[in-house]
Amino acid sequence: MRSLRFATICLLAALAARGAAAADDGPVKLGVITDMSGVLSAVAGPGSAEAVKLAIEDVGGSVLGKPIELVSADHQGKADLASAIVRRWFDQDGVDVTMDYVSSAVGIAVISVANEKNKISLITGAASSDFTSKLCTDKHFHWGYDTYQQASVVPPVLVREGSDSWFFITADYAFGHALERDTTKKVIEAGGKVVGGVRSPINTFDYSSFLLQGISSGAKVIAIAAAVDDLQRLVKQAHEFNLITKDRKAVALPMVLVDVHGVGAQAMQGIRFSTVFYWDTDEKTRAFSKRFEARTGKPPSEVHAMNYSASLHYLKAVKSANTKATAAVAKKMHELPVDDAVTTPAATMREDGRLMRAVYVGEVKQPSESRGPWDLYKDLKSVPGEQAFRPPAESECPLLKK
């Protein structure tokens, strides 16, 4: 009996060793799945893949003696298509980690497949704060902005300054819903109230009826909970309706750099914002952005910067773990500080997978102050991640309850 037990233990050990060896077979393969041609491609698109290529180059193109390979795909804004692509990547193509997503609905679909396949997922473009709350796991990581941060930094300040009644124009999909929910909570906590709101389909071109409802509500703030193309059209039409006045503000909650560039700095005057990255923050960001712009013709967006940072950290974790096995790499990703050209100061990873990075608040420059088409921000002030992102006490993530 003792001999049989010993033989069984040896067999199990051999099988475990074989499994670990199998996990390390082949190249280290990274997959970028994002919107390559649709409404979110300006902030993500081919630039996301270029940012990851820069990270691969910065570690020398190989790790653990294995080449690093990159694959990319266009999910076309469709969660079911994204799920099918990443399933094939995991089952047939040997992809070890996926990233970007840019759409929260796509991100939710992809992390479901990644969890099923025991793979690491890097959320570098999608914004729902649910990723590190009720959807948290020990294998996916949220790198950049999220809806809690977009709601928590600027809106409470506006309420305390007297802009205490809010009306929402919300994109009718997962990201918009999460952003409206998180902002509503912060507005009410600060002593304000929400007097109404409307939901708008993605790719709406005429927002006049929505804007007129906002004006007629008497709200002091029209909160725009929509992204990129939709947000830009809303801001432009708000100016056409003379929405922004002394007594009524517009708040573009998820505003990113391409929005300001697309709409124009003049139309963005008076709109405050928070951001996780700006190309002209310091010498490190300027050097990275110069490399990126040499390839793409424009500075990196927030999503591009997060793709660079997350993929670089993943590769550092593979090297430190001396394996690309999921559990060991995920453990190292939690342990190692995130310190790179786009993360200043260095940041730490919380148990729920939320990178506790600094967030910046600032203003849009006057056109006369700008030195070029992308020189758009000024007076950036750093806010610690602990003040910007959801505190553990408010989270539904069981990993924070241990």
N, C-alpha and C positions, 0 to 999 in steps of 0.2 A: 504493500500500500504506500509506504514511504517513497519507494522508487518511482511508483506511478505518479505520485504527487510532484516529485522533483522533475520528472519528465514533462509533466503538464506545465509547470512553471517555466521550464526552459523553452518549451514550444511557444508559450505566450510571449516571452521575452523576445524570441526570434521574430515572431510576427510583428511585435511592436517596433522592433528595429527595422524590419523590412518596410513597415508603413512609414516610418520617419525617413528612410532612404528614398522611398517613392515620392514623398512630399517634396524632397529636394532635387528630384530629377528635372532636367531640362532648364531652360533659361528662366530668369526672373521676368515675369510678364505683367505689364501694367496695362489696364484698359480704361480709356477715356470715353465715356458715353455722354453725349450732350446734344444740345440743339445746334446743328451745324449750318442750318439754312433758314430757320424760322424767326419768329419774333424775338427770341432770346439769344440769337447768334451773335449780336453785337457785343454782348457782355461775356459770352462764352465762345462758342464756335471753334473754328480752327485754331484760334489763339490759345485755347485750353491745351491742345496737344502740343503746341510750340513751347508752352511754359514747362510742360513735363519733360520735353526733350532737353531743355536747359538744365533741369535737375539731374537727368541721366548723365549729361555731359559733366556736371559738377562732381559726380562721384566716379568719373573715369570710364563710364560706359559698361562697367561690369561690377559684380559684387559676389563674394564667395567663389571667385574664379569662374563665374557664369556670366554670359552676356545678358544685358538688360534689353528687353524688347518692349515696344509700345504698339498697341493696337487702338484704333478709335472708330467710333460709329456715330451716326446721326439717328437719334431716337424720334425725330420729327414731332416732338411734343406728345408722343403716344406711350402711355405707361405699359400697355400690353406688348408693344414692339420692343421697348427697352427690356422687359422681362425675358422675352424670347432671345434677344441678342446676348444678354449676360449669361443666360442658362447655357447657350451654345458655347460661349467663351469658357465657362467653367468646365463643362462636360467634355468638350472636344478640343478646345484650342489651348488649354493649359494656362489660362489667365489666373494670376494669383490675387490681384486686387483691382477693384474698379473705383472710379472717382468721377466727380463733377456733378452730373444730373441736371443742374440748373433749375429744373422744375421740381417742386416738392412732391407732386403726384408721382412723377417718375422716380424720385428718390425713395419714396415709400415702397414702390413696387420692386426696385432693385435691391434694397436692403433685405426684403423678404426672401428673395432668391439667394442672396449672399449668406443669410443666416442658415437657410436650408442646406447650402453647400459648404458651410463652415469656412467662409471666406471673409477677408477684411474688406470694409467699404469706407471710402473717404468722401464725406459730404462736403464738397468745396464750392458748390454753387447754389444748391437748394436751401431754402430759408426757414422752413417750418421749425419752430422751437420744439415740436413734439418729438423730433429725432432723438433728443437727449432727455426727454421726459417719459411719456408713456410708451414710446417706441424704442427706448434705449436697450442696447446690448453691450457686451464687453468686446465686441468685434467691429463696431462702426464708430466713426469719429467725425464730429462736426467742427469744421475748421474756421469758417469765416462768419459772416453776418447771420443773424437769425431774427425771427419776428419778435422775440422777447426783447432783444437788444434794440431793435428799431423802435419798439414801443416804450422802452424804459428810459432812454437817455434824453430825448428832446421833449416829448409830449408833457411830462409832468412839469417841466420848467415853464412851458407856455401856459399851462393852467394856473400856476402860481403867479404868473405875470398878469392874469386877468382874462386870458382867452379860455374861458371855462365851459363853453357849450360847443359840442362837436357834432358834425354830420359826416357820415362815411360814404364815400363812393368806392365800393369794394369789388375787386376782380372776383368773379364767381368760380373760384377753384381753390384747391387746398391751401395754397400760399396766402391768398387774399383773406380767406376765412380765419386762418391762424393769426394773421397780422391784425385784423379787426378785433378778434377776441383778446389778444394780448394788450393792444392799445386801449381798448375799452376799460380793461381792468386797471391800467395805470392812470387813466384819466379820472376814473371814479375815486381811486385811492388818493389822488392829489386834490380832491374836492370839486372836480368838475362833473359834468353830466353829458350823456349822449342823447341828442334830441331827435335823431332819425338817421336813416341811411338807405342806400339802394345797392343792389348787386348788378354788376355789368358783365356781360359775356366777354371772353377773351377776343381780341381783334375788333372791338367796337370802334367805329370811326366817327360817329356823331354822338357826342356826350351832352348835347345842349339840354335835353330833357332832364338828365341827371343833375347837371349844374344848376338849372332853374329850380329843381326841388331843393337843392342845398341852400340856394339863396333865400327861397321862400320860407325855409325852416327857421330863419333868424339866427342860425348858429354863427358863432364868432370864428369857428375854424371849420373849413372843409378839408377833411382828411382823405388823402388819396392812397388807397391800399391796393395799388396795381403796379405792375412792373414794366420797365423799359418802354416798348412802343406804346402800350396803353397809357402808361404814366405820362409820356411825352405829349401825346395827343391831348390828354386831360389838362395838362399845364398850359399848353398853347391855347386851348379853347377857353380856359379860365381867364386868361388875359383878354381874349376877344370879348368876353362878357363882363370885363372890368370887375372880376370877382375879388381880386386882391385890393383891398382898400385900407384906410386907416383903421376901420373897425372890424374888418373881416380878413382873416389870413387863410392861405392855402398851405397845407403841410404835405409834402411828398415823402411819405414815411420811408419807402425803400429806395430813395434816390441814390443813383450811382453816377460815376463820372460821365459815362456815355450819355446819360440823360441831359446833363448840363450842356455837353458839347452839342447834342442833337437839337435841343430847344433854343440854346443861346443863353449866355450869361445874363443878358438884360432881362429876359423873361423870368429868370430864376432869382432875381433880387428879392430879398425879404423872406426867402425860404431857408429855414435852418435844416441841418442834416447831421447824421452821424455816419461814420464810415470805418471799415476795418483796414483800409489801405488807401494810400495816395502816393502816386509815383514820385512826387517832389517833396517828401517829408524830410529826408536826410540824405547823407552821402551814399549810404548803402542802397536805399530805394532808387536813387537816381542812377547808380551804376547798374543795378539789375534792369531798370527800365530802359536804359540805353541799349543793352544787349537785346532785350525783347523787341524794342522798336526797330532795330536794325533788320530784324527778320519779318516784321509784320507791318511796318510803316506807321505804327501808333503806339503810345505807351500802354502798359498792361492795365486791364481792368481789375477790379477787386477779385473777380473769379479767377482770372489768369494768375494773379499773385498767390491765391490760396492753392491752386493746383500745383504751382511750383513748390510751395512750402510743404504741402502734405506729401507729395511724392518723394521729395528729398528726405523728409523725416522717416517715411516708410522704408526707404532704402538704407538709411542709417540704422534703423531698427533691425533690418535683415542682417546687416553686417555685425551688429552687436550681439544678436541672438545666435549667430553662426548657423542659421537655418532659415528657410522661408516657410516653415511650418506655422500655421495660423496662430495657435495659442502662444507660442514663444515670441513671435513677432509682435502680437498685440500687447503682450506683457511689457516688452521693451518700449513700445510706443507710449505706453502710460508712464514708464519710468524716466525716459530720456527727456531733458528739456528741449523745447522747440526754439532753436536759435539760428536764424538765417537772415538773408538780405531783406526779407519783407516782414519779419516779425521782430519788432523793436518796442519795448525790451523783450528779452527772452520770455517765453510763456510755458506754462505747465498744463498737463492734461488731467482733467478731473476724472473721477471714477466713472461718470456717466458718458465719457467720450467727448465732453465739451472742452475745446481748447480755450483756456482762460487768457485770451490775448487782450492787449490794449485796444480800446476803441477811441476814435477821434471825433470831436465835434468842431464845426467851423461854419464859415460863411462862403458864399460864392463871390468872387471878385467882381468889381465893376469892370465892364469891357475896357475902359481906359487904363486899368491897372494891369491887364494881362499882357504878358510878353510873347504869347503864342497861342495857337488854337486849343492847346490842352493845359495851359497855365490858368486854372480856373478856381482854385481854392485858396483861402487865406485864414489866418488866425486859428490854425488847428490846435486844439487842446486835447491832451490825452486823458482818457477816463479808464481807470483800472477795470479789468475784466470782471472782478468781483462786484463792481457796481453796475455793470452793464448787462450781464447775463443772469438768467434765472438762478436765484439762490436755492441751495439744497432743500430748505424748508418748504418751498413751493413746488418742488418737483414730484412727479409720480414715478420716478425711476427707482426701482428697488435697489439698484447698485449703490445709491446714496443713503440707503436706510440701514446699511450693515453697521 
